[in-house]
Amino acid sequence: MLEYTKMVLQKVSFDKFLFANELKKSLKWLQSSEILALHAWAIATFAMYSDVIKDVFDKMK
């Protein structure tokens, strides 16, 4: 499921709103170990959305 989530995020990365929505949805599907891996990958891959990534993962806690 993690690889599928990465693929979806890459496809919607042209739009900040879609990216945020898909990131939020993915947190419902993934296991905790996958969430940690997704967080690290998202920060490394989508630095331009660091504010969105931080916001989504902070709300998860």
C-alpha positions as CSV (number, residue, x, y, z in Angstrom):
1,M,0.0,0.0,0.0
2,L,2.9,2.3,0.6
3,E,4.1,2.1,-3.0
4,Y,0.6,2.8,-4.2
5,T,0.4,5.9,-2.0
6,K,3.7,7.1,-3.3
7,M,2.5,6.7,-6.9
8,V,-0.7,8.6,-6.2
9,L,1.1,11.5,-4.4
10,Q,3.5,11.8,-7.3
11,K,0.5,12.0,-9.8
12,V,-1.3,14.7,-7.8
13,S,1.8,16.7,-6.8
14,F,0.9,19.4,-9.4
15,D,-1.8,20.6,-7.1
16,K,-1.2,21.5,-3.4
17,F,-4.9,20.9,-2.4
18,L,-5.1,17.5,-4.0
19,F,-1.7,16.6,-2.6
20,A,-2.9,17.4,0.9
21,N,-6.1,15.5,0.5
22,E,-4.4,12.4,-0.8
23,L,-1.8,12.6,2.0
24,K,-4.5,12.7,4.6
25,K,-6.3,9.8,3.1
26,S,-3.2,7.7,3.0
27,L,-2.6,8.0,6.7
28,K,-5.9,6.2,7.3
29,W,-4.7,3.2,5.2
30,L,-1.1,2.7,6.3
31,Q,0.4,1.0,9.2
32,S,2.5,3.0,11.7
33,S,5.8,1.8,10.2
34,E,4.7,2.7,6.7
35,I,3.6,6.1,8.0
36,L,7.1,6.8,9.2
37,A,8.6,5.8,5.9
38,L,6.0,7.9,4.0
39,H,6.8,10.9,6.1
40,A,10.6,10.6,5.4
41,W,9.9,10.0,1.7
42,A,7.5,12.9,1.4
43,I,9.8,15.4,3.0
44,A,12.7,14.3,0.8
45,T,10.6,14.2,-2.4
46,F,8.3,17.1,-2.0
47,A,10.3,19.9,-0.3
48,M,8.0,22.5,-1.9
49,Y,5.1,21.1,0.2
50,S,7.0,20.9,3.4
51,D,4.4,23.1,5.1
52,V,1.5,20.8,4.0
53,I,3.4,17.7,5.0
54,K,4.2,19.1,8.4
55,D,0.6,20.2,8.9
56,V,-0.9,16.8,7.9
57,F,1.5,14.8,10.1
58,D,1.2,17.1,13.1
59,K,-2.6,16.8,13.0
60,M,-2.2,13.0,13.0
61,K,-0.6,12.9,16.4
